[in-house]
Structure formats: C-alpha cells, structure tokens
Amino acid sequence: MRYYIDEREKLAKLILRSSIGLDIFIYAGFFFGFVFGIAGAEIGFWLLGFVFRYGVHIGISSVVLKIVVIILSYKKDTYKKRELLSVGSSSMVLLFIIGAIVWGIYYIGKIMTAVG
C-alpha cells in the first residue's frame, strides 16, 4: 500500500512541475516578448503574438493539470500532499492573475486597433 501512495505522490509532483513549467513558459514569453519588442527585435513581437494566440490553450491545459494535482493531493494525510496542495492552488491563483493581465493588455490593444 505504501508503494501505491509513493507513486501517487510522485505522479502529482511530476504533473505539478510540468504545469509550473507551462506557466513559466507563458510568463517568460510575455515578459521577454515585451522587452525584445520595445528594443526593436522582431523575435519579441513573435513571442508576444505566440503568447496572445496560444496562451489560452496553454493556460487551460495548465489549469487542468493543477486541478488533477489538487485532486490527487486532496487527502492531506502527509506533509508532501499538503505541500503539493498549497503549491498547486497558489500557482493556479497566480496563473489567473497573470492571465487576466495578459488578456487585459490584449483587449486594450484590440480596441486601440479598432478605433484607429
């Protein structure tokens, strides 16, 4: 039985790491896209466009992975599961905040383009 619990914790840890990796990819693409775009490099606008176009799909997959981690670690019987639950839920809140900021900037740019 202990072997099964260890495998579930390892699986939850692997899923959480991959989900946080997706988050870091979105954050880095957005930040470096703005930095390089302001500096005049073409790759910056490509990165920013990639985040604007595919960021929703990456964000949704990251949220789904975080929900799976929360489900796997919902029974807080060990310290590792409590840690996974707190890290998963706090990173999901951070993803929602950063996603709202990215969506707001995208929406403002879309309105400015339509206006003129």
Buried (B, 14 or more C-beta within 10 A) or exposed (E): EEEEBEEBBEEBBEBBEBBBEBBEBBBEBBEBBBEBBEEEBEEBBBBBEBBBEEBBEBBEEBBEBBBBBBEBBEEEEEEBBEBBBEBBBEBBEEBEEBBEEBBEBBEEEEEEEEEE
